[in-house]
């Protein structure tokens, strides 16, 4: 369907409602009817704009992490961690929340997380570590650290992480992120 300027607010309302619903309920429990009710539209409009629940999910979980240029950063670990935390603290993480809540139980979501890792995080680390054959593994460790923060602080509200000052989290996370970025590779 070709989208016009007139249809943009409806499309945005549907996507916002879908992101909230998928993040709260997961893929399987979120329904087109509930998303439509949240967007205050008829369920047929959701299908008209997006075709199916799967296509709506794909649109709602589309992400560009905007990983900073780590190779140009004085401290790549700090640049990565601070960018990650800033995004979550600013609430610019709805699509990420959708993916992280649904990936454990929905194979398409898990595949999307893998694609984001392969397309955005690995290349950023390979620029920092161009001659390191283990750059992909290091990127995976770095991702595991930041995903752990996202799950624990922002999605699950685990204390004391949920109420810690973000600067304190950043300082600790930067130290942890330096390990996969700078530790010598063992045979």
Secondary structure, DSSP 8 states (H G I E B T S, - for coil): ----TTTHHHHHHHHHHHHHHHHHHHHHH--HHHHHHHHTS-HHHHHHHHSSHHHHHHHHT--------STTSSSHHHHHHHHHHHHHHTT--HHHHHHHHHTTT-HHHHHHHHHHIIIIIHHHHHHHTTT-TTHHHHHHHHHHHHHHHIIIIIIS--TTGGGS-HHHHHHHHHHHHHHHHHS----
